Amino acid sequence: MDEKLEKRLFEKYEFLRPTQDRSIVEKNMEIMAKQMPEEKLKDLEDIEESLGHKGLISDSVKEYKNKYDPDIYDKEIEPINDLMVFGMQCDNGWYDLLDGLFSKIQVYLNKHPELKKSFKVDEVKEKYGTLRVYYSGGDTYIDDLISEAEKKSETVCEVCGAKGKLCTTAYDIEFLNGSFYKVPSDERGWFKVLCKSDAEKLGYMYDKKKISDNEAYKILMKEKAENEDTLSNRSQYSESYIEEVEQENEKIEKYLDILKKRL
């Protein structure tokens, strides 16, 4: 979340404020980056690229590595005891949703001083595409308020706050009504609640998308090659996963037979 919006929330709600200095994150990140071997950094870059998020973490690691501090190698990581030092781990679109939630909690706490002393928000983040608010103290009423906000996040674009839905970066190829489509996967990829406009900007699947036979053929051939590579190394995977890959390959072969007759 934007630093200014985050600061506004911290100023309004004492139960959000971290009990540790937030500079601890910067210090620890620098220490970890300096001590990370080059081969580990390369592994990290490869993983990011395979997931379609090139440079997501590695760019920051390289930035810290380039900072000159000859004594950093002798420093130890400080334990982080309050995850709120990481701030609001979500985008700006959920600001109003969070502000509304925390306002209701604050009103309730003012009426129940015995809870006000013990209640503390421990972490605010996006997880599997939707909002998560973790806390200590509180009661069932506060629990219900948080559950309600988390549920509501399923329909609020995390980027802009407009109406949205859960989107994913992954898709499956499906043959529907005589045409091939990319259909959002509900099991794979990165998930995020987005409006249609932001989904397109960020490369997420908002809805199914019709594609040409040529594009479908290229995608299916690539998936077939990847599956065959997996099957040739089946000893490295569980039986259930191998079974899934074999079933997927049967489906791919069926679609390729259709395409061969049409191309």
C-alpha atoms as one frame of an Amber mdcrd trajectory, in Angstrom:
protein
   0.000   0.000   0.000   1.084   3.547  -0.696   3.144   4.954   2.173   0.887
   7.981   2.648  -2.277   5.870   2.901  -0.544   3.455   5.222   0.634   6.293
   7.460  -2.922   7.645   7.613  -4.191   4.311   8.924  -1.399   4.018  11.482
  -2.150   7.524  12.756  -5.887   6.823  13.075  -5.717   3.395  14.708  -3.275
   2.719  17.511  -3.895  -1.048  17.378  -2.239  -1.125  13.934   1.048   0.476
  14.927   4.031  -1.894  14.983   5.752  -2.434  18.323   9.154  -2.499  16.596
  10.903   0.189  14.567  10.032  -0.360  10.896  13.661   0.292   9.918  14.351
  -3.281  11.062  12.972  -4.520   7.726  15.431  -2.377   5.745  18.341  -3.506
   7.908  17.469  -7.192   7.676  16.901  -7.016   3.927  20.330  -5.485   3.437
  22.012  -8.132   5.592  20.244 -11.018   3.798  21.040  -9.550   0.376  24.720
  -9.055   1.165  25.034 -12.591   2.500  23.133 -14.299  -0.343  25.513 -16.312
  -2.574  25.423 -15.475  -6.295  24.189 -18.975  -7.202  21.225 -18.560  -4.826
  20.395 -15.225  -6.422  20.469 -16.887  -9.855  18.088 -19.617  -8.573  15.741
 -16.910  -7.310  15.760 -15.147 -10.682  14.995 -18.426 -12.492  12.028 -19.137
 -10.198  10.637 -15.618 -10.687  10.918 -15.863 -14.453   9.211 -19.273 -14.524
   6.301 -17.783 -12.566   6.034 -14.766 -14.849   7.219 -12.314 -12.186  10.734
 -11.476 -13.323  12.625  -9.349 -10.806   9.846  -9.422  -8.186  12.310  -9.945
  -5.313  15.694 -10.349  -7.007  15.789  -6.716  -8.209  15.608  -5.529  -4.600
  18.242  -8.073  -3.549  20.616  -6.827  -6.256  19.965  -3.228  -5.218  20.935
  -4.008  -1.642  23.949  -6.035  -2.764  25.288  -2.981  -4.574  25.212  -0.872
  -1.416  28.664  -0.606   0.118  28.917  -1.624   3.759  32.080  -3.619   4.534
  30.815  -4.628   7.990  27.460  -6.035   6.869  28.762  -9.613   6.587  29.375
  -9.770  10.335  25.896  -8.588  11.303  23.107 -10.890  12.408  19.464 -10.815
  11.384  17.300  -9.232  14.080  14.167 -11.211  14.923  10.930  -9.567  13.789
   8.279 -10.037  16.461   5.567  -7.836  14.943   4.685  -8.396  11.284   3.068
  -4.957  11.080   6.584  -3.616  10.507   5.988  -4.746   6.904   2.988  -2.410
   6.736  -0.197  -3.090   4.805   0.778  -5.920   2.476  -1.856  -5.178  -0.134
  -2.603  -2.556  -2.793  -4.362   0.795  -2.445  -7.751  -0.408  -3.657  -8.514
  -1.962  -0.285  -7.837   1.237   1.676 -11.539   2.146   2.101 -12.406  -1.451
   2.973  -9.731  -1.533   5.682 -10.505   1.957   6.964 -14.174   0.984   7.292
 -13.286  -2.223   9.137 -10.869  -0.550  11.556 -13.323   2.283  12.213 -15.986
  -0.245  13.310 -13.431  -2.023  15.504 -12.349   1.276  17.080 -15.952   2.205
  17.945 -16.455  -1.209  19.526 -13.191  -1.033  21.481 -14.129   2.394  22.859
 -17.235   0.765  24.356 -15.226  -2.160  25.736 -12.076  -0.795  27.432 -11.142
  -4.254  28.725 -10.610  -5.350  25.104  -8.908  -2.123  24.062  -5.908  -2.965
  26.230  -5.301  -6.362  24.642  -6.498  -6.044  21.035  -3.729  -5.744  18.423
  -3.692  -6.266  14.662  -0.669  -8.473  13.959  -0.694  -8.602  10.147  -2.661
  -7.292   7.166  -2.015  -8.955   3.831  -3.359 -10.389   0.604  -3.316 -14.176
   0.561  -4.559 -16.361  -2.296  -6.022 -13.197  -3.800  -8.194 -12.030  -0.912
  -7.742 -10.011   2.276  -6.409 -11.526   5.502  -6.340  -9.687   8.841  -4.622
 -11.499  11.709  -4.963 -10.242  15.249  -4.588 -11.052  18.942  -7.119 -10.230
  21.643 -10.622  -9.280  20.591 -13.760 -11.409  20.736 -16.343 -13.063  18.488
 -17.859  -9.703  17.473 -14.504  -8.446  16.185 -13.923 -11.823  14.561 -17.214
 -11.423  12.682 -16.321  -7.896  11.555 -12.991  -9.119  10.152 -14.554 -12.153
   8.463 -17.121  -9.875   6.827 -14.392  -7.567   5.467 -12.329 -10.498   4.216
 -15.371 -11.859   2.405 -16.138  -8.447   0.900 -12.583  -8.226  -0.467 -13.543
 -10.960  -2.954 -15.532  -8.323  -4.884 -13.310  -5.232  -4.508 -10.453  -4.558
  -6.942  -7.262  -4.535  -4.894  -5.703  -1.955  -7.211  -8.406   0.707  -7.669
 -11.272  -0.202  -5.320 -13.844  -0.702  -8.088 -16.018  -3.789  -8.362 -13.852
  -6.793  -9.127 -13.543 -10.550  -8.932 -10.854 -13.133  -8.268  -8.524 -13.345
 -11.280  -5.525 -15.528 -12.050  -2.415 -15.444 -14.217  -2.957 -19.076 -15.274
  -5.421 -20.505 -17.759  -6.579 -23.775 -19.291  -7.366 -24.350 -22.965 -10.985
 -25.403 -23.473 -13.030 -26.228 -26.589 -16.416 -24.525 -26.227 -19.189 -24.213
 -28.815 -16.861 -24.993 -31.694 -14.060 -22.596 -30.672 -10.966 -22.666 -28.473
 -10.728 -20.445 -25.400  -8.293 -19.534 -22.682 -10.279 -20.139 -19.487  -9.056
 -18.808 -16.103  -7.735 -21.603 -13.903  -9.093 -21.881 -10.374  -6.172 -24.051
  -9.241  -2.963 -22.528 -10.682  -1.197 -19.197 -11.035  -1.100 -15.990  -8.987
  -4.483 -14.834  -7.704  -5.695 -11.276  -7.235  -9.092  -9.558  -7.021  -9.228
  -7.111  -9.930 -11.592  -5.148 -12.117 -11.477  -5.931 -15.832  -9.295  -2.916
 -16.667  -6.607  -3.660 -14.062  -6.663  -7.375 -14.886  -5.777  -6.552 -18.500
  -3.037  -4.123 -17.427  -1.434  -6.641 -15.075  -1.746  -9.690 -17.309  -4.415
 -11.515 -15.298  -7.305 -13.514 -16.727 -10.583 -11.738 -15.929 -12.784 -13.838
 -18.184 -12.441 -16.551 -20.787 -10.877 -15.361 -24.037 -11.464 -16.759 -27.500
  -8.265 -17.608 -29.386  -7.401 -18.702 -32.920  -6.809 -22.335 -33.841  -3.148
 -21.532 -34.554  -2.622 -20.038 -31.107  -4.405 -22.966 -29.459  -2.194 -25.413
 -31.383   1.034 -23.676 -30.268  -0.046 -23.594 -26.626  -1.178 -27.218 -26.611
   2.021 -28.453 -28.267   4.082 -26.615 -25.655   2.003 -28.078 -22.814   2.308
 -31.550 -24.340   6.109 -31.263 -24.457   6.229 -30.117 -20.828   3.979 -32.989
 -19.748   6.055 -35.544 -21.632   9.167 -34.220 -19.915   7.444 -34.693 -16.566
   6.349 -38.223 -17.467   9.858 -39.152 -18.538  10.996 -38.271 -14.997   7.993
 -39.746 -13.211  10.071 -41.098 -10.329  10.558 -37.532  -9.127   6.820 -36.935
  -8.678   3.949 -38.389  -6.675   1.629 -40.969  -8.231  -1.358 -38.634  -7.914
   0.468 -35.865  -9.785   1.545 -38.234 -12.558  -2.064 -39.352 -12.889  -3.163
 -35.720 -13.296  -0.525 -35.130 -15.990  -1.601 -38.261 -17.876  -5.241 -37.147
 -17.780  -4.232 -33.704 -19.014  -2.265 -35.257 -21.856  -5.311 -37.263 -22.942
  -7.295 -34.039 -23.122  -4.507 -32.333 -25.087  -4.381 -35.189 -27.596  -8.140
 -34.941 -28.057  -7.903 -31.200 -28.780  -4.924 -31.676 -31.110  -6.928 -34.210
 -33.144  -9.635 -31.564 -33.581  -7.092 -28.972 -34.634  -5.344 -31.250 -37.130
  -8.625 -31.605 -38.990  -9.187 -27.833 -38.987  -5.741 -26.455 -39.797
